[in-house]
Amino acid sequence: MRPDLPQIAAMRATAGVPVDAILAETAAILRPAVSRIAGIVQEEHGSGERPMTRLRDLRDGALVRISQDLGRHARGCRLDPGALAQAARRLEDALDAGADLLILNRFGKSEAEGGGLRPVIERVMLAGIPILTAVRDAYAGAWEDFHGGLAVRLPAERQAVLGWCHAALHLNLEPM
């Protein structure tokens, strides 16, 4: 990391903005130059009122389903805390194997409340590994409190994200 470059970058995740696709594309583009990318990206499967949310492990491609089907009329949070804990363990394993970059689908409600993937993010911050994620407006205040000025906000644009990654990882690649 360059000392003048924030170690953490987050895109604003708003409705209709394809942050999940940008994160997945970024990992795919960087893979030839950065073999040790750890992380998870979010994928929605199915359609209609009850799509299922899954996290794809960037290390081995495994899918972890993190949404629960609570029934047709359920209106509460569908996040499966056990599945999120499983995703966190997979990330810990990837970090134990070594990582040059961590890509995370979101800093969301669980992280804002002190749980979820927050311990993984803290570990990576302490290790000085660059982190790329996305944050919804509802959790922007908690995100700001969490990183304490150590993060930069990126536009949800592939070029901006790749530019930050190239600088953070000291890559001399042509932007894609």
CYANA upper distance limits for C-alpha pairs under 8 A (distance plus 0.5 A):
  1 MET  CA      5 LEU  CA      7.43
  1 MET  CA      7 GLN  CA      7.31
  1 MET  CA    128 GLY  CA      8.15
  1 MET  CA    129 ILE  CA      8.39
  1 MET  CA    130 PRO  CA      7.87
  1 MET  CA    167 ALA  CA      8.33
  1 MET  CA    168 ALA  CA      5.64
  1 MET  CA    169 LEU  CA      6.84
  1 MET  CA    170 HIS  CA      7.75
  2 ARG  CA    167 ALA  CA      8.16
  2 ARG  CA    168 ALA  CA      7.08
  5 LEU  CA    167 ALA  CA      8.37
  5 LEU  CA    168 ALA  CA      7.39
  6 PRO  CA    150 LEU  CA      6.18
  6 PRO  CA    151 ALA  CA      5.84
  6 PRO  CA    152 VAL  CA      6.54
  7 GLN  CA    125 MET  CA      8.12
  7 GLN  CA    128 GLY  CA      7.57
  7 GLN  CA    129 ILE  CA      7.55
  7 GLN  CA    130 PRO  CA      5.32
  7 GLN  CA    131 ILE  CA      6.96
  7 GLN  CA    150 LEU  CA      7.20
  7 GLN  CA    151 ALA  CA      6.95
  7 GLN  CA    168 ALA  CA      7.55
  8 ILE  CA    130 PRO  CA      6.20
  8 ILE  CA    131 ILE  CA      5.23
  8 ILE  CA    132 LEU  CA      6.56
  8 ILE  CA    150 LEU  CA      6.99
  8 ILE  CA    151 ALA  CA      4.97
  8 ILE  CA    152 VAL  CA      6.84
  9 ALA  CA    131 ILE  CA      6.73
  9 ALA  CA    132 LEU  CA      5.46
  9 ALA  CA    133 THR  CA      6.90
  9 ALA  CA    151 ALA  CA      5.81
  9 ALA  CA    152 VAL  CA      5.35
  9 ALA  CA    153 ARG  CA      6.27
  9 ALA  CA    154 LEU  CA      6.96
  9 ALA  CA    164 TRP  CA      8.31
 10 ALA  CA    132 LEU  CA      6.28
 10 ALA  CA    133 THR  CA      5.21
 10 ALA  CA    134 ALA  CA      5.26
 10 ALA  CA    135 VAL  CA      6.89
 10 ALA  CA    151 ALA  CA      7.67
 10 ALA  CA    152 VAL  CA      6.94
 10 ALA  CA    153 ARG  CA      5.56
 10 ALA  CA    154 LEU  CA      6.32
 11 MET  CA     19 VAL  CA      7.80
 11 MET  CA    133 THR  CA      6.90
 11 MET  CA    134 ALA  CA      4.98
 11 MET  CA    135 VAL  CA      6.75
 11 MET  CA    153 ARG  CA      6.28
 11 MET  CA    154 LEU  CA      5.38
 11 MET  CA    155 PRO  CA      6.20
 11 MET  CA    156 ALA  CA      5.82
 12 ARG  CA    134 ALA  CA      6.22
 12 ARG  CA    135 VAL  CA      5.75
 12 ARG  CA    136 ARG  CA      6.39
 12 ARG  CA    137 ASP  CA      7.54
 12 ARG  CA    153 ARG  CA      7.77
 12 ARG  CA    154 LEU  CA      7.78
 12 ARG  CA    155 PRO  CA      7.31
 12 ARG  CA    156 ALA  CA      6.97
 13 ALA  CA     17 VAL  CA      7.00
 13 ALA  CA     19 VAL  CA      6.73
 13 ALA  CA    134 ALA  CA      6.15
 13 ALA  CA    135 VAL  CA      5.81
 13 ALA  CA    136 ARG  CA      5.13
 13 ALA  CA    137 ASP  CA      7.68
 13 ALA  CA    156 ALA  CA      8.13
 14 THR  CA    136 ARG  CA      6.61
 14 THR  CA    137 ASP  CA      7.77
 17 VAL  CA    156 ALA  CA      7.61
 18 PRO  CA     22 ILE  CA      6.80
 18 PRO  CA    156 ALA  CA      8.18
 19 VAL  CA     23 LEU  CA      6.61
 19 VAL  CA    134 ALA  CA      7.45
 19 VAL  CA    156 ALA  CA      6.77
 20 ASP  CA     24 ALA  CA      6.72
 20 ASP  CA     41 VAL  CA      6.70
 20 ASP  CA     42 GLN  CA      6.30
 20 ASP  CA     43 GLU  CA      7.61
 20 ASP  CA    105 ASN  CA      7.15
 21 ALA  CA     25 GLU  CA      6.45
 22 ILE  CA     26 THR  CA      6.46
 22 ILE  CA    156 ALA  CA      7.96
 22 ILE  CA    157 GLU  CA      7.75
 22 ILE  CA    158 ARG  CA      6.34
 23 LEU  CA     27 ALA  CA      6.84
 23 LEU  CA     41 VAL  CA      7.14
 23 LEU  CA    103 ILE  CA      7.64
 23 LEU  CA    105 ASN  CA      7.90
 23 LEU  CA    133 THR  CA      8.28
 24 ALA  CA     28 ALA  CA      6.79
 24 ALA  CA     41 VAL  CA      6.74
 25 GLU  CA     29 ILE  CA      6.55
 25 GLU  CA    158 ARG  CA      8.46
 26 THR  CA     30 LEU  CA      6.57
 26 THR  CA    158 ARG  CA      7.71
 26 THR  CA    161 VAL  CA      7.97
 26 THR  CA    162 LEU  CA      7.00
 27 ALA  CA     31 ARG  CA      6.37
 27 ALA  CA     37 ILE  CA      7.77
 27 ALA  CA     58 LEU  CA      8.08
 27 ALA  CA    103 ILE  CA      8.28
 28 ALA  CA     32 PRO  CA      8.46
 29 ILE  CA    176 MET  CA      8.46
 30 LEU  CA     34 VAL  CA      6.17
 31 ARG  CA     35 SER  CA      6.01
 31 ARG  CA     36 ARG  CA      8.47
 31 ARG  CA     37 ILE  CA      7.71
 33 ALA  CA    171 LEU  CA      8.37
 34 VAL  CA    100 ASP  CA      7.68
 36 ARG  CA     59 ARG  CA      8.49
 36 ARG  CA     98 GLY  CA      7.11
 36 ARG  CA     99 ALA  CA      5.21
 36 ARG  CA    100 ASP  CA      5.94
 36 ARG  CA    101 LEU  CA      7.46
 37 ILE  CA     58 LEU  CA      7.49
 37 ILE  CA     59 ARG  CA      7.33
 37 ILE  CA     99 ALA  CA      6.19
 37 ILE  CA    100 ASP  CA      6.47
 37 ILE  CA    101 LEU  CA      5.56
 37 ILE  CA    102 LEU  CA      6.57
 37 ILE  CA    103 ILE  CA      7.94
 38 ALA  CA     57 ASP  CA      8.27
 38 ALA  CA     58 LEU  CA      6.50
 38 ALA  CA     59 ARG  CA      6.42
 38 ALA  CA     91 LEU  CA      7.30
 38 ALA  CA     94 ALA  CA      6.40
 38 ALA  CA     95 LEU  CA      7.37
 38 ALA  CA     99 ALA  CA      6.36
 38 ALA  CA    100 ASP  CA      8.17
 38 ALA  CA    101 LEU  CA      6.67
 38 ALA  CA    102 LEU  CA      5.35
 38 ALA  CA    103 ILE  CA      6.87
 39 GLY  CA     57 ASP  CA      6.52
 39 GLY  CA     58 LEU  CA      5.88
 39 GLY  CA     59 ARG  CA      7.65
 39 GLY  CA     91 LEU  CA      6.83
 39 GLY  CA     94 ALA  CA      8.50
 39 GLY  CA    102 LEU  CA      5.65
 39 GLY  CA    103 ILE  CA      5.01
 39 GLY  CA    104 LEU  CA      5.88
 40 ILE  CA     55 LEU  CA      6.29
 40 ILE  CA     56 ARG  CA      5.77
 40 ILE  CA     57 ASP  CA      5.14
 40 ILE  CA     58 LEU  CA      6.06
 40 ILE  CA     91 LEU  CA      8.43
 40 ILE  CA    103 ILE  CA      6.72
 40 ILE  CA    104 LEU  CA      5.73
 40 ILE  CA    105 ASN  CA      6.43
 41 VAL  CA     55 LEU  CA      5.95
 41 VAL  CA     56 ARG  CA      5.80
 41 VAL  CA     57 ASP  CA      7.41
 41 VAL  CA     58 LEU  CA      7.78
 41 VAL  CA    103 ILE  CA      7.88
 41 VAL  CA    104 LEU  CA      6.68
 41 VAL  CA    105 ASN  CA      5.20
 42 GLN  CA     53 THR  CA      7.39
 42 GLN  CA     54 ARG  CA      6.32
 42 GLN  CA     55 LEU  CA      5.11
 42 GLN  CA     56 ARG  CA      6.84
 42 GLN  CA    105 ASN  CA      6.07
 43 GLU  CA     53 THR  CA      6.37
 43 GLU  CA     54 ARG  CA      5.75
 43 GLU  CA     55 LEU  CA      6.59
 43 GLU  CA     56 ARG  CA      7.64
 44 GLU  CA     51 PRO  CA      6.83
 44 GLU  CA     52 MET  CA      6.25
 44 GLU  CA     53 THR  CA      5.19
 44 GLU  CA     54 ARG  CA      6.78
 45 HIS  CA     51 PRO  CA      6.16
 45 HIS  CA     52 MET  CA      5.62
 45 HIS  CA     53 THR  CA      6.77
 45 HIS  CA     54 ARG  CA      7.85
 46 GLY  CA     50 ARG  CA      8.01
 46 GLY  CA     51 PRO  CA      5.21
 46 GLY  CA     52 MET  CA      6.73
 47 SER  CA     51 PRO  CA      5.43
 50 ARG  CA     69 ASP  CA      7.85
 50 ARG  CA     72 ARG  CA      8.20
 52 MET  CA     65 ARG  CA      7.67
 52 MET  CA     66 ILE  CA      8.27
 52 MET  CA     67 SER  CA      6.24
 52 MET  CA     68 GLN  CA      8.06
 52 MET  CA     69 ASP  CA      8.30
 53 THR  CA     65 ARG  CA      6.49
 53 THR  CA     66 ILE  CA      6.31
 53 THR  CA     67 SER  CA      5.82
 54 ARG  CA     63 LEU  CA      6.60
 54 ARG  CA     64 VAL  CA      5.84
 54 ARG  CA     65 ARG  CA      4.67
 54 ARG  CA     66 ILE  CA      6.01
 54 ARG  CA     67 SER  CA      7.67
 55 LEU  CA     63 LEU  CA      6.01
 55 LEU  CA     64 VAL  CA      5.64
 55 LEU  CA     65 ARG  CA      6.86
 55 LEU  CA     66 ILE  CA      7.51
 55 LEU  CA     87 ALA  CA      8.15
 55 LEU  CA    105 ASN  CA      8.46
 56 ARG  CA     61 GLY  CA      6.18
 56 ARG  CA     62 ALA  CA      6.12
 56 ARG  CA     63 LEU  CA      5.07
 56 ARG  CA     64 VAL  CA      7.04
 57 ASP  CA     61 GLY  CA      5.48
 57 ASP  CA     62 ALA  CA      5.78
 57 ASP  CA     63 LEU  CA      6.87
 57 ASP  CA     64 VAL  CA      8.38
 57 ASP  CA     90 ARG  CA      8.23
 58 LEU  CA     62 ALA  CA      8.37
 59 ARG  CA     94 ALA  CA      7.66
 64 VAL  CA     83 ALA  CA      7.25
 64 VAL  CA     86 GLN  CA      8.28
 64 VAL  CA     87 ALA  CA      7.25
 65 ARG  CA     83 ALA  CA      7.11
 66 ILE  CA     79 LEU  CA      6.23
 66 ILE  CA     80 ASP  CA      5.66
 66 ILE  CA     81 PRO  CA      8.08
 66 ILE  CA     83 ALA  CA      5.64
 66 ILE  CA     84 LEU  CA      6.54
 67 SER  CA     78 ARG  CA      5.63
 67 SER  CA     79 LEU  CA      5.12
 67 SER  CA     80 ASP  CA      5.88
 68 GLN  CA     78 ARG  CA      5.60
 68 GLN  CA     79 LEU  CA      6.65
 68 GLN  CA     80 ASP  CA      6.20
 69 ASP  CA     78 ARG  CA      7.41
 70 LEU  CA     74 ALA  CA      6.20
 70 LEU  CA     78 ARG  CA      7.31
 79 LEU  CA     84 LEU  CA      8.33
 80 ASP  CA     84 LEU  CA      6.85
 81 PRO  CA     85 ALA  CA      6.66
 81 PRO  CA    116 GLY  CA      8.14
 82 GLY  CA     86 GLN  CA      6.78
 83 ALA  CA     87 ALA  CA      6.79
 84 LEU  CA     88 ALA  CA      6.74
 84 LEU  CA    116 GLY  CA      6.89
 84 LEU  CA    117 LEU  CA      8.14
 85 ALA  CA     89 ARG  CA      6.77
 85 ALA  CA    116 GLY  CA      7.42
 85 ALA  CA    117 LEU  CA      8.38
 86 GLN  CA     90 ARG  CA      6.83
 87 ALA  CA     91 LEU  CA      6.78
 88 ALA  CA     92 GLU  CA      6.67
 88 ALA  CA    116 GLY  CA      8.02
 88 ALA  CA    117 LEU  CA      6.37
 88 ALA  CA    120 VAL  CA      7.34
 89 ARG  CA     93 ASP  CA      6.71
 90 ARG  CA     94 ALA  CA      6.80
 91 LEU  CA     95 LEU  CA      6.66
 91 LEU  CA    120 VAL  CA      7.79
 92 GLU  CA     96 ASP  CA      6.61
 92 GLU  CA    120 VAL  CA      7.35
 93 ASP  CA     97 ALA  CA      6.88
 94 ALA  CA     98 GLY  CA      6.95
 94 ALA  CA     99 ALA  CA      7.51
 95 LEU  CA     99 ALA  CA      6.04
 99 ALA  CA    129 ILE  CA      7.91
100 ASP  CA    129 ILE  CA      6.48
100 ASP  CA    130 PRO  CA      7.63
100 ASP  CA    169 LEU  CA      8.11
101 LEU  CA    129 ILE  CA      6.33
101 LEU  CA    130 PRO  CA      5.67
101 LEU  CA    131 ILE  CA      6.54
101 LEU  CA    132 LEU  CA      8.28
101 LEU  CA    169 LEU  CA      8.36
102 LEU  CA    124 VAL  CA      8.16
102 LEU  CA    129 ILE  CA      7.60
102 LEU  CA    130 PRO  CA      6.82
102 LEU  CA    131 ILE  CA      5.30
102 LEU  CA    132 LEU  CA      6.78
103 ILE  CA    131 ILE  CA      6.39
103 ILE  CA    132 LEU  CA      5.31
103 ILE  CA    133 THR  CA      6.39
104 LEU  CA    131 ILE  CA      8.05
104 LEU  CA    132 LEU  CA      6.78
104 LEU  CA    133 THR  CA      5.34
104 LEU  CA    134 ALA  CA      7.94
105 ASN  CA    133 THR  CA      6.22
105 ASN  CA    134 ALA  CA      6.74
106 ARG  CA    133 THR  CA      6.05
106 ARG  CA    134 ALA  CA      5.27
106 ARG  CA    135 VAL  CA      6.17
106 ARG  CA    136 ARG  CA      8.44
107 PHE  CA    111 GLU  CA      6.24
107 PHE  CA    112 ALA  CA      7.58
107 PHE  CA    117 LEU  CA      8.36
107 PHE  CA    118 ARG  CA      8.37
107 PHE  CA    133 THR  CA      7.35
107 PHE  CA    134 ALA  CA      6.77
107 PHE  CA    135 VAL  CA      5.78
107 PHE  CA    136 ARG  CA      8.28
107 PHE  CA    139 TYR  CA      8.04
107 PHE  CA    143 TRP  CA      7.67
108 GLY  CA    112 ALA  CA      6.50
108 GLY  CA    135 VAL  CA      7.03
108 GLY  CA    136 ARG  CA      7.54
108 GLY  CA    139 TYR  CA      6.76
109 LYS  CA    113 GLU  CA      6.68
109 LYS  CA    139 TYR  CA      7.24
110 SER  CA    114 GLY  CA      6.97
110 SER  CA    115 GLY  CA      5.58
110 SER  CA    116 GLY  CA      5.28
110 SER  CA    117 LEU  CA      8.10
110 SER  CA    118 ARG  CA      8.49
111 GLU  CA    115 GLY  CA      5.39
111 GLU  CA    116 GLY  CA      5.57
111 GLU  CA    117 LEU  CA      6.54
111 GLU  CA    118 ARG  CA      5.52
112 ALA  CA    139 TYR  CA      6.89
112 ALA  CA    142 ALA  CA      5.81
112 ALA  CA    143 TRP  CA      7.29
114 GLY  CA    118 ARG  CA      6.81
115 GLY  CA    119 PRO  CA      7.70
117 LEU  CA    121 ILE  CA      6.89
118 ARG  CA    122 GLU  CA      6.65
119 PRO  CA    123 ARG  CA      6.67
120 VAL  CA    124 VAL  CA      6.77
121 ILE  CA    125 MET  CA      6.60
121 ILE  CA    131 ILE  CA      8.31
122 GLU  CA    126 LEU  CA      6.73
123 ARG  CA    127 ALA  CA      6.77
124 VAL  CA    128 GLY  CA      6.78
124 VAL  CA    129 ILE  CA      6.00
124 VAL  CA    130 PRO  CA      8.11
124 VAL  CA    131 ILE  CA      8.02
125 MET  CA    129 ILE  CA      6.69
125 MET  CA    130 PRO  CA      7.98
125 MET  CA    131 ILE  CA      8.21
130 PRO  CA    168 ALA  CA      7.12
130 PRO  CA    169 LEU  CA      8.19
135 VAL  CA    139 TYR  CA      7.01
135 VAL  CA    140 ALA  CA      6.86
135 VAL  CA    143 TRP  CA      7.98
136 ARG  CA    140 ALA  CA      6.86
137 ASP  CA    141 GLY  CA      8.50
139 TYR  CA    143 TRP  CA      6.57
140 ALA  CA    144 GLU  CA      6.61
141 GLY  CA    145 ASP  CA      6.74
142 ALA  CA    146 PHE  CA      6.50
143 TRP  CA    147 HIS  CA      6.75
144 GLU  CA    148 GLY  CA      6.33
144 GLU  CA    149 GLY  CA      7.33
147 HIS  CA    151 ALA  CA      6.74
154 LEU  CA    160 ALA  CA      7.08
154 LEU  CA    161 VAL  CA      7.12
155 PRO  CA    160 ALA  CA      7.04
155 PRO  CA    161 VAL  CA      8.08
156 ALA  CA    160 ALA  CA      8.03
156 ALA  CA    161 VAL  CA      7.86
157 GLU  CA    161 VAL  CA      6.81
158 ARG  CA    162 LEU  CA      6.52
159 GLN  CA    163 GLY  CA      6.43
159 GLN  CA    175 PRO  CA      7.40
159 GLN  CA    176 MET  CA      7.46
160 ALA  CA    164 TRP  CA      6.79
161 VAL  CA    165 CYS  CA      6.76
162 LEU  CA    166 HIS  CA      6.50
162 LEU  CA    175 PRO  CA      7.29
162 LEU  CA    176 MET  CA      8.16
163 GLY  CA    167 ALA  CA      6.79
163 GLY  CA    175 PRO  CA      7.26
164 TRP  CA    168 ALA  CA      6.45
165 CYS  CA    169 LEU  CA      6.37
165 CYS  CA    171 LEU  CA      8.47
166 HIS  CA    170 HIS  CA      6.24
166 HIS  CA    171 LEU  CA      5.23
166 HIS  CA    172 ASN  CA      7.41
166 HIS  CA    173 LEU  CA      7.61
167 ALA  CA    171 LEU  CA      6.89
